Amino acid sequence: MTKKTRAVLSALLAEPDKELYGLEIYERTGLMPGTTYPILLRLQTAGLVCSRWEDADPANPHRPRRRYYQLTDLGLVAAPAKLAEVTGLIGLLCRWLRWMPQPAAQVASVTSVR
């Protein structure tokens, strides 16, 4: 799970009983809309998030309707586990293996070419 996906899940998990619209989510995460909405779509496809369009406001008919997002029951169970997985030992090992420095033999061959 990417850091950006974790940020979106964390924003939704901060107030699990409240529906948040896209602007609220990307203000809380600091992510741009072009990043936030695809993540929300993937989470929705996975069944972790549900969404709904608000009803049009007759007092302000020119304002676009908002789409609200909220964690599903599955998301309420899975999100904390997914976030803990990343911060736990497994997440630490995965990050370490991904960021592991190159073996000395590779470094030596690169520096000897120069």
N, C-alpha and C positions, 0 to 999 in steps of 0.2 A: 504494500500500500504506500502510495507516495505521500510526501509531506503535505502537499496541497489537499489531497483527499482527506488526510487526517485533520487538517484545519477545518474543512467543511463539516466533517462529522463532529468535531469538537464544538463548533458553533451551534449545531443543531442539538447536541447533547447538553449544552449549557442550560437550555430551557426546554426540556423535552415536551412539556405540555403546551408550549406556545408554537403557533405557526409563524414562520419567518418568510418574508418575500425576498427575492433575489438581491435587491439593494442592501437589505439588512445583513444578509449573509456575506456579501463581498465587502461590506464595510467592517464587519467583525473579523474577517479573515485577512483583509488586506490584499486579496486576490482580485484580479481584473474580471469583469463579467465574462469575457471570452474564455476564461479558465474555469470560472465558477459554474456556469451553466452546463458545460459538458460533464463536469464531475457530478452535478446533481442528476443529470440524465442517466449516467452510469449507475449511480446509487439507486435511482428509481427502477432501472431495469433489473438490478440485483434484488429488488424487493425490500431494500433497507429504508427507502424514503418514498413517501406518497406526496402528491401535489394536487392542488385544485385552483381554479380561477375564481377570483372574487366576483361578486355580482357588480354590475355597472352602478355607479353612484349617480342617481338622478340629479343631485345637487351640483355635481361637477362632471357633466357628460363628456368633456373633452380630455379628461385625464384617462390615460390607458388603464385597463384593468391590471391588477397585480396577480401574479401566480404565487401562491403560498406553498411552502414546503414544510414537512414535518416527518420525523422518524416514525416508521411503522412499528408494530409490536416486535417484529423480527429485528428491526434496526435498533430498538431500545435494548435488546438482549445482545446483539452482535457488536454494536459500536463500542461499548466499553471493552469488550474482549479483544477487538481488533486494535484498539488504541493501547491496551495493556501489552498486547503481544509485541508491539513495536518497541515499547519501553522496557520490556523484560529482557531476560537473558538471550532469548532467540533473536529478538530485534537487534540487540547489541552485537551478537555474532554475525548476523546478516550484514549489518552495516560495516563491521570490521572486515569481513571477507570481501565486500564490494570495494572498500577503500584501501585494501592491503597494498603496500608498496611493491614495486616490481622486484623480483629476485635479483640478487647481486650480479649474477651472470648476465642478465639482460642489461642492467645498468652499465656494467663494464664494457659490453659490446657496443653500446650506444656511444659511450665516451671515447672509445678507442677509434671510432670512425672519424671523429673530428680531428 
